[in-house]
Amino acid sequence: MKELINNFIPALVKKVFVPPNRAYQLVPAGLIFLCIVYAETIKLPLVENLTTMGIGKNEINFGLLALKHDLAIFTCMTILFLLSLMMRVYIVAAVIRFIGTLLILSWALDILVLKFFTTRLTVADLLKFSGQWDAINSFIGQIFPNQKWLLVILVLCIGSLITLFIFTKTNPLKVQTVIVLSILPIGLSSTYMMKDQTSYVHAWTYQNIFEVNVKQGISKKFSDGYTKFLDNSTNRLDKRDTCISGKEESPNVIVLLVESLSMYHSRVFSGLPSMMPNLDRIANENTSYTNFHSNGFTTEAGLISIFTGKHMFPPIKGYAAASWDSGFFYKGFHERKGSLPTLFNSNGYYTVFMTTGDLSFLSKGTWLNNIGFQTIEGAEQTFYEGWPRLHFGAAPDEALYKRVFDLLPTLETKMPYMLTLETVSTHQPFLNPHNSARDEASVFS
């Protein structure tokens, strides 16, 4: 045993990795490994919480299910690193480690997106928001208030660590050694090949970053038959004689669009503990629609459906255009004829759209003007000067409501009116505008 400890083990270490006096060469890789372990400890409870909605426990541990899917990512990282250790040509080893580093960074960024926006990192969204630097900067400012300098230091530290990892020279390993060292990660990742014993509607919460990018429903085109069915269903609604004799009055109409509002926020619509008791009270005391289905999972899809009555078919393989065309996502829906504001205008209404958000974001302001709104206000309104600016450069929703009350006397002279309000403070990452705390319940209540 003594001979084994004194002779064989040091010789093995020297063959497999580096001599003890050059062990520092593996320090960057070791630190990155520790960062990965730490990030995974953040992700697993996050996934578990998202799948339980904070109201109980699942029969299946979705956190462990997420780890199972991530094992495939970790195996790719490990094998790339081991392959780089085989290379005798320094630049080849650096290129392989660079590819592995991109994989690590994508995986880590995906965790941040999941934590702060309750969605996943996709190529489509990277292209969609790549040119929206003002919005990105405002989000960073809200997530890290008064701590941007810490963020800069963190980025510099991580960048330095990655640089050391990529460009540190190490002793080349033998092919046999790499094969032996690959057995464990490959064995662990083999669990990924086992079929999941459950089917979950929100599988995107635990799938790895490769899966959520490859298995997107929006990457598949609707069949011609289904597309025709949807178009015909809209036409049938248009042709129905829905007019009945009434009081021949034209009451003022206020449309309140609550950003990121979902069924689970309401006890009336979901049965879950309510985050919005006042809105639930209004729903109980008045008319509520319990058979209404979402027409998309983005703000622009919802707006298009509400104001044009058209089905917002997601673009198929067209996201590349988004990186240089900010109005890409409203294309095909600029027709004024038949839009909701145009219908109100034709019946003697004055139409107004108000928000505190940036109307240049994805060219929303241009689209609203094209479909017929007569007055459009956004973040540029002078009324919001002096108010704190949150994500999307928007003042808090409180400022929006005060602006409405300030404008109402003027609108009363233009009766009747159709006034649309769009909130922003309720947008993810659900930051309370009063104390900057990340608290979804307080944002909606």
Phi, psi and chi 1 to 4 in degrees:
 res  aa     phi    psi   chi1   chi2   chi3   chi4
   1 MET       -  -42.2  177.7   62.2   69.5      -
   2 LYS   -62.3  -39.4 -175.0  175.6 -179.6 -179.2
   3 GLU   -66.0  -36.7 -177.9  179.8   -7.4      -
   4 LEU   -61.4  -44.5  175.6   68.1      -      -
   5 ILE   -69.2  -39.8  -64.6  174.4      -      -
   6 ASN   -81.3  -27.1  -68.1  -23.7      -      -
   7 ASN  -118.0  -53.1  -61.2  -44.7      -      -
   8 PHE   -69.7  -48.0  177.9   73.1      -      -
   9 ILE   -63.0  -47.8  -67.5  179.5      -      -
  10 PRO   -58.6  -37.2  -25.8   36.7      -      -
  11 ALA   -66.5  -38.7      -      -      -      -
  12 LEU   -65.2  -43.8  179.5   63.4      -      -
  13 VAL   -59.9  -42.0  170.6      -      -      -
  14 LYS   -65.4  -38.9 -177.7  176.0  179.8  179.0
  15 LYS   -70.9  -42.1  -74.7  -77.5 -173.8 -178.8
  16 VAL   -78.4  -46.4  173.1      -      -      -
  17 PHE  -114.7 -108.0  -68.0  110.1      -      -
  18 VAL  -136.7  161.2  -65.6      -      -      -
  19 PRO   -59.6  150.4  -22.5   33.2      -      -
  20 PRO   -52.3  -35.1  -27.5   36.0      -      -
  21 ASN   -75.9   -3.2   63.9  -20.6      -      -
  22 ARG  -123.9   20.9  -63.2  179.0   62.6 -168.9
  23 ALA   -63.8  -21.4      -      -      -      -
  24 TYR   -58.4  -20.6   69.1   89.0      -      -
  25 GLN   -62.6  -25.5  -65.8  176.9  -15.8      -
  26 LEU   -96.0    0.9  -63.8  178.0      -      -
  27 VAL   -60.4  -46.8  170.1      -      -      -
  28 PRO   -56.8  -43.4  -25.7   35.8      -      -
  29 ALA   -63.9  -39.7      -      -      -      -
  30 GLY   -64.2  -41.4      -      -      -      -
  31 LEU   -66.2  -40.9  -69.4  175.2      -      -
  32 ILE   -62.9  -39.4  -72.2  178.3      -      -
  33 PHE   -60.6  -42.9  172.9   76.5      -      -
  34 LEU   -64.3  -38.1  -68.8  176.8      -      -
  35 CYS   -63.1  -39.0  -69.7      -      -      -
  36 ILE   -64.1  -44.2  -69.7  174.1      -      -
  37 VAL   -61.1  -43.4  171.7      -      -      -
  38 TYR   -63.3  -44.1  175.9   71.0      -      -
  39 ALA   -63.1  -37.1      -      -      -      -
  40 GLU   -67.8  -33.4 -165.8   68.4   13.2      -
  41 THR   -67.0  -22.3   62.0      -      -      -
  42 ILE   -80.1  -41.0  -65.4  174.7      -      -
  43 LYS   -69.7  -42.9  179.0  178.8  179.7  179.2
  44 LEU   -61.3  -50.2  -59.2 -169.3      -      -
  45 PRO   -66.4  -27.7   19.7  -30.4      -      -
  46 LEU   -64.2  -46.1  179.4   62.3      -      -
  47 VAL   -62.9  -42.4  170.3      -      -      -
  48 GLU   -61.9  -41.2 -173.0   67.0   16.4      -
  49 ASN   -67.9  -38.4 -175.5   60.4      -      -
  50 LEU   -65.1  -35.2  -74.8  173.3      -      -
  51 THR   -82.4  -17.8   52.1      -      -      -
  52 THR   -99.0  -15.0   60.8      -      -      -
  53 MET    57.4   23.0  -61.9  -56.6  -61.9      -
  54 GLY    70.8   17.1      -      -      -      -
  55 ILE  -115.6    5.9   60.6  171.7      -      -
  56 GLY   165.1 -162.1      -      -      -      -
  57 LYS  -119.0  146.1  -69.0 -173.7  177.1 -178.9
  58 ASN   -83.8  152.8  -67.6  -43.1      -      -
  59 GLU   -66.4  -28.3  -65.2 -179.3    1.7      -
  60 ILE  -108.6  135.5  -61.7  171.0      -      -
  61 ASN   -81.9   99.3 -170.3  -44.4      -      -
  62 PHE   -70.9  -22.4  -76.0   98.3      -      -
  63 GLY   -63.6  -46.5      -      -      -      -
  64 LEU   -66.5  -32.4  -68.4  179.7      -      -
  65 LEU   -64.4  -38.5 -162.7   55.6      -      -
  66 ALA   -63.8  -40.0      -      -      -      -
  67 LEU   -62.6  -41.2  177.2   60.4      -      -
  68 LYS   -58.2  -44.1  168.9 -171.5  167.6 -178.1
  69 HIS   -70.8  -32.2  -76.4 -106.5      -      -
  70 ASP   -74.6  -18.5  -84.1   -7.5      -      -
  71 LEU   -58.4  -33.3  -76.9  174.3      -      -
  72 ALA   -63.4  -38.4      -      -      -      -
  73 ILE   -66.3  -45.6  -58.9  -72.2      -      -
  74 PHE   -63.3  -36.3  -59.8  149.9      -      -
  75 THR   -64.6  -43.4  -61.9      -      -      -
  76 CYS   -60.8  -43.6  -69.1      -      -      -
  77 MET   -59.2  -47.5  -65.0  176.9 -174.7      -
  78 THR   -64.4  -45.5  -56.8      -      -      -
  79 ILE   -64.7  -39.3  -68.9  177.1      -      -
  80 LEU   -62.2  -41.0  -76.2  171.7      -      -
  81 PHE   -65.1  -43.4  176.3   59.0      -      -
  82 LEU   -65.4  -39.6  -68.4  175.0      -      -
  83 LEU   -60.8  -39.6  -75.7  175.5      -      -
  84 SER   -63.3  -31.0   74.7      -      -      -
  85 LEU   -73.5  -16.0  -66.5  178.2      -      -
  86 MET   -79.9  -26.3  -73.7  177.7   51.8      -
  87 MET   -70.8  129.9  -60.3  -62.8  114.5      -
  88 ARG   -89.5  -18.7  -63.3 -175.7  178.7  -83.3
  89 VAL   -90.0  116.6  179.4      -      -      -
  90 TYR   -57.3  -45.1  168.3   66.0      -      -
  91 ILE   -66.1  -33.6 -171.0   64.4      -      -
  92 VAL   -65.6  -43.1  175.0      -      -      -
  93 ALA   -61.2  -40.5      -      -      -      -
  94 ALA   -64.8  -40.6      -      -      -      -
  95 VAL   -64.5  -42.8  168.7      -      -      -
  96 ILE   -63.4  -42.4  -67.3  176.3      -      -
  97 ARG   -67.6  -32.5  -69.2 -174.9 -164.9  175.7
  98 PHE   -63.4  -42.6  176.1   74.0      -      -
  99 ILE   -62.4  -43.7  -64.9  172.5      -      -
 100 GLY   -62.3  -36.3      -      -      -      -
 101 THR   -65.4  -41.0  -60.9      -      -      -
 102 LEU   -59.8  -38.5  -70.4  179.7      -      -
 103 LEU   -64.4  -43.7 -177.9   60.9      -      -
 104 ILE   -62.7  -46.7  -66.0  170.9      -      -
 105 LEU   -64.0  -40.3  -69.3  176.0      -      -
 106 SER   -62.9  -42.3  -60.5      -      -      -
 107 TRP   -63.7  -43.4  171.0   80.6      -      -
 108 ALA   -67.7  -42.2      -      -      -      -
 109 LEU   -63.6  -34.4 -175.1   57.6      -      -
 110 ASP   -61.5  -38.4  179.1   51.0      -      -
 111 ILE   -65.4  -41.1  -65.1  177.5      -      -
 112 LEU   -63.0  -43.0  -71.3  176.3      -      -
 113 VAL   -62.6  -41.6  171.7      -      -      -
 114 LEU   -64.2  -40.2 -179.4   63.4      -      -
 115 LYS   -68.7  -44.3  177.8  176.2  176.7   59.6
 116 PHE   -96.4  -19.7  -69.3  107.7      -      -
 117 PHE  -126.6    2.6  -60.4  102.1      -      -
 118 THR    50.5   42.5  -39.4      -      -      -
 119 THR  -149.5 -174.3 -173.6      -      -      -
 120 ARG  -119.2  160.1  -59.2  -63.0  -62.8  -83.8
 121 LEU   -78.7  119.2  179.3   68.0      -      -
 122 THR  -127.8  153.7   63.6      -      -      -
 123 VAL   -60.2  -37.9  174.8      -      -      -
 124 ALA   -58.5  -45.0      -      -      -      -
 125 ASP   -71.5  -34.6  -78.4  -17.3      -      -
 126 LEU   -59.7  -43.1  -76.9  175.9      -      -
 127 LEU   -69.8  -38.9  -68.5  171.9      -      -
 128 LYS   -62.5  -44.2  175.7  179.2  177.7  179.7
 129 PHE  -102.3    5.6  -61.2  111.9      -      -
 130 SER   -61.3  -30.3   60.1      -      -      -
 131 GLY   -97.2    2.2      -      -      -      -
 132 GLN   -97.4   62.1  -51.5  -63.0  -37.1      -
 133 TRP   -66.8  -34.5  -65.5  111.3      -      -
 134 ASP   -62.9  -43.5  -70.9  -19.5      -      -
 135 ALA   -65.6  -42.5      -      -      -      -
 136 ILE   -61.9  -44.0  -66.7  172.4      -      -
 137 ASN   -63.6  -38.6 -175.4   57.5      -      -
 138 SER   -67.6  -36.2   68.0      -      -      -
 139 PHE   -65.9  -43.4  -90.3  107.3      -      -
 140 ILE   -61.9  -39.7  -67.4  175.2      -      -
 141 GLY   -64.0  -31.8      -      -      -      -
 142 GLN   -79.6  -38.2  -70.2  -57.5  -55.8      -
 143 ILE   -72.4  -34.9  -64.6  172.5      -      -
 144 PHE  -122.3   66.2  -57.4  100.0      -      -
 145 PRO   -63.9  130.4   24.9  -33.9      -      -
 146 ASN    57.7   20.6  -56.6  -41.1      -      -
 147 GLN  -130.4   21.4  -64.2  176.0  -17.2      -
 148 LYS   -62.4  -32.3  -76.7 -170.4  177.1 -178.2
 149 TRP   -66.5  -34.8   61.2  -84.1      -      -
 150 LEU   -66.2  -38.0  -73.6  176.3      -      -
 151 LEU   -64.1  -41.5 -176.1   62.3      -      -
 152 VAL   -62.0  -45.1  171.3      -      -      -
 153 ILE   -62.2  -41.9  -67.5  175.5      -      -
 154 LEU   -61.9  -44.4 -179.8   62.7      -      -
 155 VAL   -62.5  -41.5  169.5      -      -      -
 156 LEU   -64.2  -41.5  -70.8  175.4      -      -
 157 CYS   -64.4  -46.1  -70.2      -      -      -
 158 ILE   -64.4  -40.5  -66.6  175.6      -      -
 159 GLY   -61.6  -41.4      -      -      -      -
 160 SER   -65.1  -42.5  -59.2      -      -      -
 161 LEU   -62.5  -43.4  179.8   61.3      -      -
 162 ILE   -65.8  -39.7  -70.9  173.6      -      -
 163 THR   -60.5  -44.6  -58.6      -      -      -
 164 LEU   -61.9  -40.9  -72.5  172.5      -      -
 165 PHE   -62.3  -42.1  170.1   68.3      -      -
 166 ILE   -72.9  -41.9  -66.4  174.7      -      -
 167 PHE  -103.7    0.2  -64.6  107.4      -      -
 168 THR   -70.5  131.5  -63.0      -      -      -
 169 LYS   -84.1  137.9  -68.2 -176.0  177.9 -179.5
 170 THR  -132.6  161.8   55.9      -      -      -
 171 ASN   -68.0  131.7  -74.8    4.4      -      -
 172 PRO   -61.7  141.4  -20.4   32.1      -      -
 173 LEU   -95.0  155.5  -62.1 -177.7      -      -
 174 LYS   -78.2  155.3  -66.8 -178.4  178.3 -180.0
 175 VAL   -59.1  -40.9  175.2      -      -      -
 176 GLN   -61.4  -38.6  -59.3   94.1  -47.2      -
 177 THR   -65.2  -42.8  -55.5      -      -      -
 178 VAL   -62.8  -40.6  171.2      -      -      -
 179 ILE   -62.1  -44.4  -67.4  174.6      -      -
 180 VAL   -63.5  -44.9  170.6      -      -      -
 181 LEU   -68.8  -20.7  -66.9  176.4      -      -
 182 SER   -84.0  -13.7  -60.1      -      -      -
 183 ILE   -60.2  -46.8  -68.5  175.5      -      -
 184 LEU   -63.3  -53.0  178.5   59.8      -      -
 185 PRO   -62.9  -36.0   19.4  -31.6      -      -
 186 ILE   -67.5  -39.3  -69.1  176.5      -      -
 187 GLY   -62.9  -42.6      -      -      -      -
 188 LEU   -65.2  -42.0  -70.2  173.4      -      -
 189 SER   -71.2  -15.9   67.3      -      -      -
 190 SER   -62.8  -22.5   64.5      -      -      -
 191 THR   -64.3  -24.9   60.7      -      -      -
 192 TYR   -64.8  -30.3  169.0   71.4      -      -
 193 MET   -73.8  -18.0  -54.9  -57.6  -66.3      -
 194 MET   -70.7  136.9  -59.6  177.9 -174.6      -
 195 LYS   -67.2  135.5 -173.7  176.2 -179.3 -179.5
 196 ASP   -60.7  139.4  -68.1  -22.4      -      -
 197 GLN   -86.4   10.2  -61.9  -58.3  -50.8      -
 198 THR  -141.9  158.4 -175.8      -      -      -
 199 SER  -124.0  122.7  178.2      -      -      -
 200 TYR  -128.5  133.0 -176.6   49.1      -      -
 201 VAL   -62.5  -28.7   65.9      -      -      -
 202 HIS  -106.8   50.5  -65.7  -57.0      -      -
 203 ALA   -61.4  -20.8      -      -      -      -
 204 TRP   -60.0  -20.6   59.6  -91.8      -      -
 205 THR   -69.0  -32.0   55.5      -      -      -
 206 TYR  -112.7   -8.1   59.6   77.1      -      -
 207 GLN   -69.4  155.0  -69.0  174.1  -24.2      -
 208 ASN   -79.9  172.6   64.2   47.3      -      -
 209 ILE   -63.7  -31.1 -172.2  171.6      -      -
 210 PHE   -65.5  -44.6  -74.5  147.7      -      -
 211 GLU   -63.7  -44.0  -68.0  172.9  -62.7      -
 212 VAL   -69.7  -19.2  -64.2      -      -      -
 213 ASN   -89.0  -31.4  -85.1  -82.8      -      -
 214 VAL   -84.5  -37.1  171.7      -      -      -
 215 LYS   -99.6   41.0  -62.2 -179.0  179.5 -179.6
 216 GLN   -85.1  128.4  -68.6 -171.3   87.7      -
 217 GLY   -59.8  -31.7      -      -      -      -
 218 ILE   -70.6   -5.2   58.7  173.4      -      -
 219 SER   -87.0   -5.8  -62.2      -      -      -
 220 LYS  -111.6  131.8  -61.9  178.5 -179.0  178.5
 221 LYS   -78.4  140.9 -172.8  176.9 -179.1  180.0
 222 PHE   -63.7  148.8  -72.7  129.8      -      -
 223 SER   -67.4  155.6   66.9      -      -      -
 224 ASP   -60.6  -36.7  -67.9  -22.4      -      -
 225 GLY   -65.0  -41.6      -      -      -      -
 226 TYR   -70.9  -38.7 -174.5   64.3      -      -
 227 THR   -60.4  -43.0  -58.3      -      -      -
 228 LYS   -65.2  -38.4 -174.7  176.4 -178.9  179.6
 229 PHE   -61.3  -43.9  165.0   77.1      -      -
 230 LEU   -65.4  -43.1  -69.0  176.5      -      -
 231 ASP   -62.5  -42.6  -73.3  -22.9      -      -
 232 ASN   -66.2  -35.4  -71.8  -21.2      -      -
 233 SER   -65.2  -37.0   66.1      -      -      -
 234 THR   -66.8  -42.7  -57.6      -      -      -
 235 ASN   -62.8  -38.5  -68.1  -25.7      -      -
 236 ARG   -63.4  -38.2  -74.1 -162.1  -57.3  -88.0
 237 LEU   -65.2  -38.4  -71.6  173.4      -      -
 238 ASP   -64.7  -31.8  -69.3  -19.1      -      -
 239 LYS   -89.6   -7.9  -66.2  176.2 -178.8  178.4
 240 ARG   -68.5  143.1  -74.2  178.7 -175.1  171.3
 241 ASP   -88.5   92.8 -178.3   11.8      -      -
 242 THR   -99.4   -1.8   56.7      -      -      -
 243 CYS   -79.3  133.6  -66.6      -      -      -
 244 ILE  -129.7  158.5   58.8  175.6      -      -
 245 SER   -67.9  135.3   58.3      -      -      -
 246 GLY  -134.3 -149.5      -      -      -      -
 247 LYS   -89.0    2.0  -62.9 -179.3 -179.7  179.7
 248 GLU    53.6   42.9  -63.0 -174.8   -1.3      -
 249 GLU  -112.5  158.4  -65.7 -179.5   -9.2      -
 250 SER  -124.8   80.5  -61.0      -      -      -
 251 PRO   -68.5  154.3   28.2  -35.8      -      -
 252 ASN   -68.0  145.6  -64.1  -39.2      -      -
 253 VAL  -122.9  127.7  176.6      -      -      -
 254 ILE  -118.3  122.9  -62.8  179.1      -      -
 255 VAL  -107.8  120.2  179.1      -      -      -
 256 LEU  -107.7  115.3  175.5   60.8      -      -
 257 LEU  -100.4  111.9  -56.0  174.0      -      -
 258 VAL   -95.8  111.7 -178.1      -      -      -
 259 GLU   -59.6  134.0  176.9   63.8   59.5      -
 260 SER    66.5   13.4  -58.5      -      -      -
 261 LEU   -69.7  132.7  179.5   63.1      -      -
 262 SER  -131.3  166.8  -63.9      -      -      -
 263 MET   -57.6  -38.1  -75.9 -178.3   63.7      -
 264 TYR   -68.6  -10.3   71.0   85.8      -      -
 265 HIS   -76.9  -15.6  -67.7  123.1      -      -
 266 SER  -119.3  133.6  162.5      -      -      -
 267 ARG   -70.6  -35.5 -179.4 -175.9  -65.6  -84.9
 268 VAL   -59.9  -41.4  170.9      -      -      -
 269 PHE   -95.8  -18.5  -67.8   96.7      -      -
 270 SER  -123.7  -22.7   69.5      -      -      -
 271 GLY    84.3   -4.9      -      -      -      -
 272 LEU   -84.4  164.0  -61.5  174.3      -      -
 273 PRO   -53.6  133.6  -28.2   35.7      -      -
 274 SER   -80.1  137.0 -178.7      -      -      -
 275 MET   -99.5   -4.4  -63.4 -175.0 -169.5      -
 276 MET  -141.0   68.2   33.8 -173.9  -85.3      -
 277 PRO   -60.0  -34.8   21.1  -32.4      -      -
 278 ASN   -67.5  -41.7  -71.4  -34.4      -      -
 279 LEU   -68.3  -34.5 -148.6   53.3      -      -
 280 ASP   -63.5  -39.5  -85.3   -4.8      -      -
 281 ARG   -62.6  -43.3  175.7 -179.4   54.1   78.4
 282 ILE   -62.7  -40.5  -66.4  172.7      -      -
 283 ALA   -64.6  -37.7      -      -      -      -
 284 ASN   -71.5  -34.9  -81.4  -37.4      -      -
 285 GLU   -87.7  -11.0  -65.1  175.2   -3.6      -
 286 ASN  -131.5 -155.3  -62.9  -84.7      -      -
 287 THR   -90.9  130.4  -58.9      -      -      -
 288 SER  -130.2  148.6   55.9      -      -      -
 289 TYR  -107.8  111.2  -61.3   94.1      -      -
 290 THR   -96.7    0.4   57.0      -      -      -
 291 ASN  -119.2   33.3 -166.4   32.9      -      -
 292 PHE   -98.0  132.5 -177.5   86.7      -      -
 293 HIS  -116.2  142.5  -61.6  -88.1      -      -
 294 SER   -61.6  141.9  172.7      -      -      -
 295 ASN  -102.2   18.0  -72.7  -85.5      -      -
 296 GLY   162.2  173.3      -      -      -      -
 297 PHE  -116.9   14.6   52.1   87.4      -      -
 298 THR  -127.6  161.2   61.7      -      -      -
 299 THR   -60.0  -45.8  -60.2      -      -      -
 300 GLU   -64.1  -35.5   57.8  -90.4   18.0      -
 301 ALA   -64.7  -41.6      -      -      -      -
 302 GLY   -65.1  -44.0      -      -      -      -
 303 LEU   -63.3  -42.3  -67.3  176.6      -      -
 304 ILE   -61.0  -44.5  -72.8  169.3      -      -
 305 SER   -66.5  -41.3  -63.2      -      -      -
 306 ILE   -68.4  -43.7  -69.4  169.8      -      -
 307 PHE   -93.5  -17.2  -68.9  133.8      -      -
 308 THR  -116.0  -17.3   70.4      -      -      -
 309 GLY    71.1   14.1      -      -      -      -
 310 LYS  -103.7  154.1  -63.6  179.0 -179.9  178.5
 311 HIS   -76.0  128.9  -63.2  -76.2      -      -
 312 MET   -90.4   86.9 -159.4  -71.7 -172.3      -
 313 PHE   -71.3  124.7  -65.0  112.4      -      -
 314 PRO   -62.2  145.7  -19.7   31.7      -      -
 315 PRO   -67.0  136.5   23.8  -32.9      -      -
 316 ILE  -100.4  120.0  -53.0  -60.4      -      -
 317 LYS    52.7   35.8  -61.6 -179.9 -179.6  179.4
 318 GLY  -120.7    8.2      -      -      -      -
 319 TYR   -68.9  -21.0  -79.8  104.2      -      -
 320 ALA   -59.4  -30.8      -      -      -      -
 321 ALA   -67.2  -22.9      -      -      -      -
 322 ALA   -66.1  -26.5      -      -      -      -
 323 SER   -68.0  -23.3   58.4      -      -      -
 324 TRP  -123.7    0.8   60.9   80.3      -      -
 325 ASP  -127.9   96.8 -177.0   -1.3      -      -
 326 SER   -67.6  -19.2   61.8      -      -      -
 327 GLY   -95.1   12.0      -      -      -      -
 328 PHE   -54.7  -39.7  174.8   78.2      -      -
 329 PHE   -80.2   -7.9  -65.2   91.1      -      -
 330 TYR  -105.5    2.7  -69.3  105.8      -      -
 331 LYS   -62.6  137.1  -81.9 -170.3  173.1  178.1
 332 GLY    90.4   -2.3      -      -      -      -
 333 PHE  -128.7   27.2  -57.5   99.2      -      -
 334 HIS   -93.8    1.5  -75.4  -95.9      -      -
 335 GLU   -69.8  128.4 -175.4  178.5   -2.5      -
 336 ARG   -77.1  -33.7 -178.3  166.2  -63.0 -158.6
 337 LYS   -62.5  128.0 -178.3 -179.6  178.2 -179.4
 338 GLY    84.8   -4.4      -      -      -      -
 339 SER   -73.5  157.6   70.9      -      -      -
 340 LEU   -60.3  -49.0 -172.7   62.5      -      -
 341 PRO   -62.1  -34.0   16.3  -28.5      -      -
 342 THR   -66.8  -40.2  -61.5      -      -      -
 343 LEU   -62.7  -40.6  -69.0  174.2      -      -
 344 PHE   -66.7  -42.1  -88.1   96.3      -      -
 345 ASN   -58.8  -42.3  -68.4  -21.0      -      -
 346 SER   -69.0  -15.1   62.5      -      -      -
 347 ASN  -106.3   23.3  -76.4  -83.0      -      -
 348 GLY    85.2   12.9      -      -      -      -
 349 TYR   -91.1  151.5  -82.8   76.3      -      -
 350 TYR  -100.9  123.9 -175.8   73.8      -      -
 351 THR  -105.8  133.4   52.4      -      -      -
 352 VAL  -134.7  137.9 -177.4      -      -      -
 353 PHE  -121.4  127.2 -176.4   96.2      -      -
 354 MET  -131.4  135.7  -61.8  175.9   65.8      -
 355 THR  -153.1  167.3 -177.0      -      -      -
 356 THR  -103.2    1.8   58.7      -      -      -
 357 GLY   -80.9  170.2      -      -      -      -
 358 ASP   -77.9  113.3 -178.4    3.3      -      -
 359 LEU   -73.1  -14.0  -68.6  172.1      -      -
 360 SER   -80.3  -14.1   65.8      -      -      -
 361 PHE   -64.0  119.0 -177.4   72.1      -      -
 362 LEU    55.9   22.8  -60.3 -179.2      -      -
 363 SER    59.5   36.5  -61.4      -      -      -
 364 LYS   -62.2  -42.9  179.2 -167.2  -69.3 -174.7
 365 GLY   -59.4  -42.4      -      -      -      -
 366 THR   -61.5  -43.6  -59.9      -      -      -
 367 TRP   -64.7  -44.4  174.6   73.4      -      -
 368 LEU   -60.4  -38.9  -69.1  169.1      -      -
 369 ASN   -66.3  -41.1  178.5   69.5      -      -
 370 ASN   -66.7  -30.2  -72.0  -16.1      -      -
 371 ILE   -89.7    1.8   63.2  171.2      -      -
 372 GLY   117.9   -0.6      -      -      -      -
 373 PHE   -65.4  133.3  -83.4  101.8      -      -
 374 GLN   -83.8  -32.2  -66.4  167.1  -57.8      -
 375 THR  -130.9  132.3  -66.2      -      -      -
 376 ILE  -132.8  125.5  -56.0  167.1      -      -
 377 GLU  -124.3  142.5  -72.9 -170.9    3.4      -
 378 GLY  -141.9 -150.2      -      -      -      -
 379 ALA   -61.5  -22.3      -      -      -      -
 380 GLU   -76.5   -9.9   79.5  -67.3  -22.5      -
 381 GLN   -59.4  127.9  169.2   55.5 -124.1      -
 382 THR   -63.3  -20.2   56.0      -      -      -
 383 PHE   -58.6  -28.8 -178.8   86.7      -      -
 384 TYR   -87.4    1.4  -56.0  126.0      -      -
 385 GLU   -63.6  132.9  -67.4  178.7   -0.1      -
 386 GLY    95.4  -15.8      -      -      -      -
 387 TRP   -82.3  147.7  -75.9   86.2      -      -
 388 PRO   -64.5  146.7   22.8  -33.7      -      -
 389 ARG  -103.9  128.5  -63.3  -68.7  174.6  148.3
 390 LEU  -107.4 -153.4  -50.5  176.4      -      -
 391 HIS   -62.9  150.8   35.0  -51.7      -      -
 392 PHE    62.8   19.4  -68.0  108.9      -      -
 393 GLY    63.4   24.2      -      -      -      -
 394 ALA   -96.0  143.6      -      -      -      -
 395 ALA   -72.7  161.1      -      -      -      -
 396 PRO   -60.9  158.5  -18.6   30.1      -      -
 397 ASP   -59.6  -28.8  -69.8  -17.6      -      -
 398 GLU   -55.6  -41.0  177.6 -173.7   -0.4      -
 399 ALA   -65.9  -36.8      -      -      -      -
 400 LEU   -61.5  -46.6  173.6   64.5      -      -
 401 TYR   -66.1  -37.1  -60.9  132.3      -      -
 402 LYS   -66.8  -35.9  -71.7 -171.9  174.6 -178.1
 403 ARG   -64.7  -38.0  168.5   58.4 -178.1  156.5
 404 VAL   -61.6  -48.1  170.0      -      -      -
 405 PHE   -64.3  -30.2  -74.8  113.6      -      -
 406 ASP   -69.6  -32.4  177.9   69.9      -      -
 407 LEU   -88.9  -22.4 -175.1   64.2      -      -
 408 LEU   -54.6  -43.1  -80.1  177.8      -      -
 409 PRO   -56.4  -36.9  -27.2   37.0      -      -
 410 THR   -70.0  -41.0  -58.1      -      -      -
 411 LEU   -64.6  -32.6  -70.7  179.5      -      -
 412 GLU   -60.2  -25.2  -64.2  -65.7  -21.5      -
 413 THR   -80.4  -11.2   64.7      -      -      -
 414 LYS  -111.8   25.9  -59.7  178.8 -179.3  -66.2
 415 MET   -60.8  149.3  -71.7 -177.7   62.6      -
 416 PRO   -79.9  164.4   31.8  -35.4      -      -
 417 TYR  -134.9  153.3   58.9   80.8      -      -
 418 MET  -117.2  109.8 -169.5  -86.5  -86.4      -
 419 LEU  -109.1  124.0  171.7   62.3      -      -
 420 THR  -111.1  128.6  -60.1      -      -      -
 421 LEU  -115.3  135.4  -47.1  177.7      -      -
 422 GLU  -122.4  120.1 -178.4 -171.2   31.9      -
 423 THR   -78.1  163.2   67.6      -      -      -
 424 VAL  -130.0  -35.0  179.7      -      -      -
 425 SER   -59.0  -25.9  -62.6      -      -      -
 426 THR   -83.4    2.9   51.8      -      -      -
 427 HIS   -74.3  146.7 -166.0  -71.9      -      -
 428 GLN   -57.0  144.8  -66.5  169.1  -29.1      -
 429 PRO   -91.3   29.1   32.0  -34.9      -      -
 430 PHE    58.0   59.7  -57.3  129.6      -      -
 431 LEU   -97.9  123.7  -63.1  171.0      -      -
 432 ASN   -63.6  119.4 -170.5  -46.3      -      -
 433 PRO   -66.4  -15.3   23.1  -32.7      -      -
 434 HIS   -87.1  -32.1  -60.8  -67.4      -      -
 435 ASN  -134.2    5.3   54.7   22.1      -      -
 436 SER    64.3   10.9  -62.7      -      -      -
 437 ALA   -73.7  142.4      -      -      -      -
 438 ARG   -85.1   93.4 -170.6  164.6 -177.6  -97.1
 439 ASP  -142.4   98.1 -177.0   -1.0      -      -
 440 GLU   -60.6  -41.9 -175.5  173.3   -6.2      -
 441 ALA   -62.3  -43.7      -      -      -      -
 442 SER   -70.0  -29.1   68.7      -      -      -
 443 VAL   -65.3  -38.5  167.1      -      -      -
 444 PHE   -90.0  -23.4  -79.0   95.4      -      -
 445 SER   -87.7      -   62.1      -      -      -
